[in-house]
Every structure is written in structure tokens, then in C-alpha cells.
Amino acid sequence: MINLEFVKRLISSLILFTIITYVVFYELLLLKFLLLILLIVSLTEWIKMIKNKLLVLAGGIFITFSFFAALQIIQINSGFLFYIILIICISTDIGGYLFGKMIGGPKLTKISPNKTFSGAIGSFLLPILVFLILINTQNILSFELKINIPLILLLSLISQIGDLAVSYFKRVYKVKDTGKFIPGHGGLLDRIDGMLFVFPFIFLILQTDQLVF
């Protein structure tokens, strides 16, 4: 029997991915406006979930910086690097979900009881598979992009750490989801937790000219 939660996640993901693809390639100004809205939603979810005022402030600053980093990344190659990063993060999330559900096995950590070692492996494998498909697709990568498999593995790891970080706070404050922003996914923070960590990392790498275009 088809899992209803999976169907909702799939439909929501396809809709969101379609919207993101369109605005990245055709409406960059709209993309920046959407990021502003998403920042407000993210901060609202964080404030509602966290009870400690110091953590609210620290987390709010980090979330804001992450969105600032994303905006700076968008300036490069008209948002294409931003798009590639999104694909890696989304593939990490989907790979973990699919492998975890299909294979199961030992739990990864008590921080997030639903996460398994098989899911973690899937989180590394699917982004690599997607990237290999992209680089073998004509004109998809039409410029010098210094993204390779080791970097993808690192970004996937950072994305998973971000996922676990948000899961930790959800567990501490006893909430299942950070909100109800996306049907089948929960709150916005539930979905962009990994990206919140990856974008600052890429932004800092760009400051050292380690990614050249």
C-alpha cells in the first residue's frame, strides 16, 4: 500500500521544485522576494519553538545570516550555483528518506529516532547520482564549476548535521514539527534545516576563492 505521507511529501516536493526552478532561471527578483518571505516564516517558527531567549537570539542571527549567504550566492551565475546547492540538499534529504524507509535497520542517533544508518548512506549516494546525471547532460554545466564528488559528500554531511541540529531542538522542546507550512513536510525549518548550514559554508568558501567560476 502506498504511504500517504510519502505521497504528500512527493507532491509538495514536485510543486516546490517546479516553482524554484522557474524563479531561479526566469524571475531572480521574485526569488529574492520569496527568500525574504521564507526568512520571516523561518524566524517565526524558530521563535515559537525555542523558549530560551538567548537561543532565540543566537538562532535568529544564524538563520538570518544563512539567508544572507543564499542571497549572495544567487548573484553568482544568475542563481545557478544556488540551484545546484538546492539540488544537492534536496537529494540528500530524499535519499535519506527513501533508503531509511525501504531498508530500515539500526538507528543512527537518539536525537532523531527515525533516522537510520541506511538512511545516512542514502543521503550520500543520491546527491552523487544526481550530480553524475547532471554533468553528463549536455549544456547543464556550461561553465567551470569546481564542485566534485568529495565536495558533494561534504555538503551532504553538513546538510545532515543541520537536520540533526534542528531535530535536537525539536526533541528538547517536545515538538513533532516546527510548523505546518508545507503539507506532508511539517514546518519550513523541517525542510530547510540542512540548507541553513550549507549556504553559510559555501558562502565562506567563496570568500577564499576556492570555488571559481
Secondary structure as UniProt FT lines:
FT   HELIX           4..26
FT   HELIX           28..49
FT   HELIX           53..74
FT   HELIX           76..79
FT   HELIX           80..103
FT   TURN            110..111
FT   TURN            113..114
FT   HELIX           117..135
FT   TURN            138..140
FT   HELIX           149..172
FT   TURN            173..174
FT   TURN            183..185
FT   HELIX           188..207
FT   TURN            208..209
//
